[in-house]
Amino acid sequence: MVKISGKIVSNLVLAIPGKTEQKQILALLAAGDARLNTELEKVAVLRDLKAGLMDDLLTGRVRVTALLTDAAQQKGSA
């Protein structure tokens, strides 16, 4: 921008956390990253399972009526 000069930018005061706080922030970010990766792997496994089940049901390898009967029996015994 025209009204912002190098002098104005160089005179800006920035708050920078100390080394200890920076390390704590990085540790928290790394833990969050690890958790995110774990959850993404779980989602991928569940999506593969879903695709396999859908394929079995839609091709007729697994009969849906048998699954419905089993589910009704389990619900009735609970």
Secondary structure by P-SEA (a helix, b strand, c coil): cccccaaaaaabbbbbbcaaaaaaaaaaaaaaaaaaaaaaaaaaaaaaaaaaaaaaaaaccccaaaaaaaaaaaaaac
